Amino acid sequence: MERLRDEVRGRVRAVLGRPLRHSELRLLGLADHDVQRLLRNGVLQRAHGRYIDGAMDERLATIRCALAAHPRSVVSHLTAAELHGLHVWSDSSPGTPEASQTVWLTCPPGKNRRNQKRDDVVLRRAGLPPADLQDLTGVSVTSAARTTVDLARDLPLRESMVTVDHALATAVCRDDLDSVLRRQQRWPGIQTARRAIAFGDPRSESALESIARVLFAEAGLPAPVLQAQFWDGQRWTPERVDFCWPKFRTVVEADGLAKFDAPTVKQRRRILRKAFERDQRLADLDLELVHFGWEDAVLKPSQLAGRLRAAFTRGNRRTGDTLTWRSTDPALYPLPHDSTPALYA
């Protein structure tokens, strides 16, 4: 920037925060070699045929440039989920609930507008009522509820459930989702979305748990109780289990390897020791305990279903004391301080 004339430098700094075409940079007084130098020095960055402030976060800059390249569009689908902080997951990247680097946009239907799907941008045509839109970091984006329903319409169930469950736990209520469903009642995929929203449960605390719930349903297994606690005769056990089938005295834990990560060997040993103690407390209640991970749920779902059926059979043969447990209504989860979980025996 120092090599530019003062008046040119001032004009560039005044507009650096918004995406600009090359022709607009020329009108500001920049020659081609000036633009290339500013790119090399990091003063500018380029995406989707636009130039923008090089100091801006690269992902946000890419999104803003994509919006400028597609007038009247808004950020939607996977990219909107990314901006809202909602979990997403894809079969193409199992174990990594992260959004694609592709920018997803939606624009209103109109003449000469068509759906596009490229590596760098996906553009969909759909209605954009004001109730479905909001501003995030200066970017027009579909609301968390609209984003969740859009993904539920477009994605396979086990992928969309990761977003639906997380949205219900952190960002939206069912009334919000129902309002979007009503506005989209004649849209493609709406029946798929209704099933996904109805199946959503905010008590699923990880992408792996959400995927597993779909696996259980597709395998024809009974619906599990989520986040159950048990009475050991003196107190409630401190742990909540991911899944429980009280009828079969069986509990199941979804164990992503990240839960055992630690910066030092000593801390890792402490985590493993606590896990062993936890398993022992559950075993003392005369429960069948099954652990599974990403590979089991994603790559070997039929084997995992078979393991659970075998555990149910063993659990039916157990003769321990009547199992007393409690869980929480999904509508109250996370549990408010002044609420008491439902109690069952």
C-alpha positions in Angstrom: 0.0 0.0 0.0 2.9 2.3 0.8 3.9 2.4 -2.9 0.5 3.8 -4.0 -0.2 7.5 -4.3 -1.9 8.9 -1.3 -5.2 9.6 -3.0 -5.3 6.0 -4.5 -4.4 4.5 -1.1 -7.2 6.4 0.6 -9.8 5.3 -2.0 -8.7 1.6 -1.7 -8.8 1.6 2.1 -12.3 3.2 2.1 -13.8 0.2 0.2 -11.4 -2.7 1.1 -14.0 -4.4 3.3 -16.4 -5.2 0.5 -15.9 -7.5 -2.5 -14.7 -5.7 -5.6 -14.4 -6.6 -9.3 -11.0 -6.1 -11.0 -12.6 -3.3 -13.1 -13.6 -1.5 -9.8 -10.0 -1.7 -8.6 -8.9 -0.2 -11.9 -11.4 2.7 -11.4 -9.8 3.3 -8.0 -6.5 3.9 -9.7 -4.8 0.5 -9.3 -2.8 -0.8 -12.2 -2.7 -4.6 -12.9 0.8 -4.8 -11.3 -0.5 -3.0 -8.2 -3.3 -5.6 -7.8 -0.8 -8.5 -8.2 1.6 -6.9 -5.6 -1.3 -6.3 -3.1 -2.3 -10.0 -3.5 1.3 -11.2 -2.9 1.6 -8.9 0.1 -1.7 -10.1 1.6 -3.3 -6.7 1.4 -5.9 -8.3 -0.9 -7.3 -11.8 -1.3 -9.4 -13.1 -4.2 -12.3 -15.5 -4.3 -15.2 -16.0 -6.8 -13.8 -13.4 -9.1 -13.8 -10.7 -6.4 -11.1 -9.0 -4.4 -11.5 -8.2 -0.7 -9.5 -7.2 2.4 -6.6 -9.6 2.9 -6.9 -9.2 6.7 -10.4 -10.6 6.7 -10.9 -14.2 7.9 -10.3 -16.3 4.7 -13.6 -18.3 5.1 -15.7 -15.2 5.7 -14.0 -13.5 2.8 -14.8 -16.4 0.5 -18.5 -16.3 1.6 -18.8 -12.6 1.1 -17.2 -12.8 -2.3 -19.6 -15.6 -3.3 -22.6 -13.5 -2.2 -21.3 -10.6 -4.3 -20.9 -12.9 -7.3 -24.6 -14.1 -7.0 -26.7 -11.0 -6.4 -29.9 -11.3 -4.2 -28.7 -14.6 -2.8 -28.3 -15.5 0.9 -26.0 -18.0 2.7 -27.9 -21.3 3.3 -27.7 -25.0 3.9 -24.3 -26.3 5.0 -22.6 -22.9 5.0 -25.4 -21.3 7.0 -25.1 -24.2 9.5 -21.4 -23.4 9.7 -22.1 -19.7 10.5 -24.7 -20.7 13.1 -22.3 -23.2 14.7 -24.6 -26.1 14.0 -23.0 -29.6 13.6 -23.1 -31.2 10.2 -21.8 -34.6 9.1 -21.3 -36.3 5.8 -20.8 -40.0 4.8 -17.9 -38.7 2.7 -16.0 -37.6 5.9 -17.1 -40.0 8.7 -16.0 -38.9 12.2 -15.5 -35.2 11.2 -18.7 -33.2 11.7 -17.4 -30.1 9.8 -19.0 -28.1 7.0 -17.7 -28.4 3.4 -15.5 -25.5 2.1 -18.1 -25.1 -0.7 -20.3 -22.0 -0.3 -24.0 -22.8 -0.3 -26.4 -20.1 -1.4 -30.1 -19.7 -2.0 -31.6 -17.1 -4.3 -35.3 -16.3 -5.1 -36.8 -18.1 -8.2 -36.8 -16.0 -11.3 -36.1 -15.8 -15.0 -32.5 -16.8 -16.0 -31.9 -18.2 -12.5 -31.1 -21.9 -12.2 -29.7 -24.3 -9.7 -25.9 -24.7 -9.8 -23.6 -27.2 -8.2 -19.9 -26.7 -8.5 -16.9 -27.4 -6.3 -16.8 -23.8 -5.1 -20.5 -22.9 -4.9 -23.9 -24.6 -4.7 -26.8 -22.3 -5.7 -30.4 -23.2 -4.9 -33.6 -21.5 -6.0 -36.3 -21.1 -3.3 -38.5 -18.6 -1.6 -36.9 -16.4 1.0 -39.5 -14.9 3.3 -38.2 -12.4 5.8 -39.0 -14.6 8.7 -36.4 -17.1 7.5 -33.5 -14.6 7.2 -31.1 -12.9 9.6 -27.8 -11.1 9.6 -24.7 -12.7 10.9 -21.4 -10.9 10.9 -22.7 -8.6 8.1 -23.8 -11.6 6.0 -27.4 -12.4 5.0 -28.0 -16.0 6.1 -31.0 -18.3 6.6 -32.1 -18.6 10.2 -31.1 -21.6 12.3 -34.6 -23.0 12.0 -34.7 -22.5 8.2 -31.2 -23.9 7.8 -32.1 -27.0 9.8 -35.3 -27.7 7.8 -33.4 -27.1 4.5 -30.8 -29.7 5.4 -33.5 -32.1 6.6 -35.2 -31.8 3.2 -32.0 -32.3 1.2 -29.8 -34.8 3.2 -30.2 -38.5 4.0 -31.7 -39.1 7.4 -28.5 -40.1 9.3 -26.7 -37.0 8.0 -29.5 -34.5 8.7 -30.2 -35.9 12.2 -26.7 -34.6 13.3 -27.9 -31.1 12.5 -31.5 -31.5 13.7 -30.5 -32.9 17.1 -27.8 -30.3 17.7 -30.1 -27.5 16.6 -32.8 -28.6 19.0 -30.2 -28.8 21.8 -28.6 -25.4 21.2 -30.4 -23.0 18.8 -34.1 -23.7 18.1 -37.3 -25.1 19.6 -39.8 -27.4 17.8 -42.2 -24.5 17.3 -39.5 -22.7 15.3 -39.1 -25.7 13.1 -42.8 -26.3 12.7 -43.3 -22.7 11.5 -40.7 -23.3 8.7 -42.3 -26.7 7.8 -45.6 -24.9 7.4 -44.1 -22.3 5.1 -42.5 -25.1 3.0 -45.4 -27.4 3.0 -45.4 -27.9 -0.8 -41.6 -27.9 -1.3 -39.5 -30.9 -2.5 -38.4 -33.1 0.3 -40.8 -31.7 2.9 -42.1 -35.2 4.0 -38.5 -36.3 4.6 -37.9 -33.1 6.6 -41.1 -33.8 8.7 -39.9 -37.3 9.6 -36.4 -36.0 10.5 -37.8 -33.2 12.7 -40.2 -35.6 14.4 -37.3 -38.0 15.1 -35.1 -35.2 16.5 -34.0 -35.4 20.1 -31.9 -32.7 21.9 -30.6 -35.3 24.3 -28.3 -36.7 21.6 -25.0 -35.1 22.7 -22.8 -35.9 19.7 -22.9 -36.6 16.0 -22.1 -40.2 16.7 -25.2 -40.5 19.0 -27.5 -39.0 16.4 -26.2 -41.3 13.7 -26.6 -44.3 16.1 -30.2 -43.5 16.8 -31.0 -43.7 13.0 -29.1 -47.0 12.9 -31.1 -48.4 15.7 -34.4 -47.4 14.1 -33.4 -48.8 10.6 -32.3 -52.1 12.2 -35.7 -52.5 13.8 -34.4 -52.2 17.4 -36.7 -50.8 20.1 -36.3 -47.1 20.7 -33.8 -46.5 23.5 -34.0 -44.2 26.5 -31.5 -41.4 26.2 -29.4 -40.0 29.0 -30.7 -42.3 31.7 -29.4 -42.4 35.3 -29.8 -45.3 37.8 -30.5 -45.7 41.5 -27.9 -47.9 43.2 -29.8 -48.3 46.4 -28.4 -45.2 48.1 -28.1 -42.5 45.5 -28.4 -41.7 41.8 -25.2 -42.7 39.9 -23.3 -39.7 38.8 -23.1 -40.8 35.2 -25.8 -40.6 32.5 -25.6 -43.3 29.8 -26.0 -42.5 26.2 -28.6 -45.2 25.5 -30.5 -47.5 27.7 -33.0 -50.4 27.2 -34.3 -50.9 30.7 -36.5 -53.9 29.6 -33.3 -55.7 28.6 -31.0 -54.3 31.3 -28.7 -53.0 28.6 -26.9 -49.8 28.3 -24.8 -48.6 25.4 -22.1 -45.9 25.2 -21.1 -44.1 22.0 -17.3 -43.6 22.3 -15.6 -41.3 19.8 -11.9 -41.5 20.3 -11.7 -37.7 21.0 -13.2 -38.3 24.5 -9.9 -40.1 25.5 -7.6 -37.4 24.1 -5.4 -35.6 26.6 -2.2 -33.4 26.3 -0.2 -35.6 28.6 0.1 -39.3 29.4 -0.8 -38.7 33.0 -4.1 -36.9 32.1 -4.9 -39.7 29.6 -4.4 -42.3 32.3 -6.7 -40.4 34.6 -9.4 -40.3 31.9 -9.1 -44.0 31.2 -9.2 -44.8 34.9 -12.4 -42.8 35.3 -13.9 -44.7 32.4 -13.0 -48.0 34.0 -14.6 -46.9 37.3 -17.7 -45.8 35.5 -18.1 -49.1 33.7 -17.6 -50.9 37.0 -20.4 -49.0 38.7 -22.7 -49.9 35.8 -21.6 -53.6 36.0 -22.4 -53.6 39.7 -26.0 -52.8 38.8 -26.2 -56.0 36.9 -26.4 -54.3 33.5 -25.2 -55.4 30.1 -22.8 -52.8 28.8 -21.9 -52.2 25.1 -19.4 -49.7 23.8 -19.1 -48.7 20.1 -17.3 -46.1 18.0 -17.4 -44.4 14.6 -16.2 -47.5 12.7 -19.0 -49.6 14.2 -21.8 -47.2 13.5 -20.6 -46.1 10.0 -18.8 -49.1 8.6 -20.3 -52.0 10.4 -23.9 -51.1 11.3 -25.4 -54.6 10.9 -22.7 -56.0 13.1 -23.4 -53.4 15.8 -27.1 -54.2 15.6 -26.3 -57.9 16.0 -24.2 -57.1 19.1 -27.1 -55.2 20.7 -29.5 -58.0 20.0 -27.1 -60.5 21.7 -26.8 -58.1 24.6 -30.6 -57.9 24.9 -30.7 -61.7 25.1 -28.0 -61.8 27.9 -29.8 -59.0 29.7 -33.0 -60.9 29.7 -31.3 -63.7 31.6 -30.0 -61.4 34.4 -31.7 -61.6 37.8 -30.6 -58.5 39.6 -32.9 -56.2 41.6 -35.6 -54.3 39.8 -33.9 -51.5 37.8 -34.8 -48.0 38.9 -33.9 -45.3 36.4 -34.8 -41.8 35.4 -34.5 -39.6 32.3 -35.6 -36.3 31.1 -38.4 -35.1 28.8 -36.7 -33.9 25.6 -38.6 -30.7 25.9 -36.9 -29.9 29.2 -33.4 -30.9 28.1 -30.9 -29.6 29.3 -32.7 -30.0 32.6 -33.7 -26.7 34.2 -32.5 -26.3 37.8 -36.1 -26.2 39.2 -37.3 -29.4 37.3 -37.2 -33.0 38.4 -36.6 -35.8 35.9 -39.2 -38.4 35.4 -38.6 -41.5 37.6 -39.2 -45.1 36.4 -38.8 -48.6 37.8 
